[in-house]
Amino acid sequence: MVDERSEAGGGAGPGAGLRGRDLIGLGGLLAGSVVLGLVVGLLVDRAAGSAPIGVLIGIGLGVLAGCVGFVAKVRAALRG
C-alpha cells in the first residue's frame, strides 16, 4: 500500500509541512543548543574555577533554548 501523502505533490495533510530534512534540522538544533551550552559552561568553569556549576547551568540553558527553538520551528512549519 502506498500512502497518498508520500507521493510527489501529495495532498496537504497533518504534518505535511515537516519533511525528513526538516526533522534532521530540528535534531541538529537541539543537539547544537546543548553542545553550545556545554562549551560555554566549560569556559565559564575554567575562568571562574567553579566546576561543575557552569557546565550544569550551560547544559540546562542549552536544553531550554533548544526546546524553545524546536517549538518555534514546528509551529512555523505546521502553519505554512
C-alpha positions, 0 to 999 in steps of 0.5 A: 500500500502506498500512502497518498501523502508520500507521493510527489505533490501529495495532498496537504495533510497533518504534518505535511509541512515537516519533511525528513530534512526538516526533522534532521534540522530540528535534531541538529538544533537541539543537539547544537543548543546543548553542545553550545551550552556545554562549551560555554559552561566549560569556559565559564568553569575554567575562568571562574574555577567553579566546576561543575556549576557552569557546565550544569547551568550551560547544559540546562540553558542549552536544553531550554533554548533548544526546546524553545527553538524546536517549538518555534520551528514546528509551529512555523512549519505546521502553519505554512 
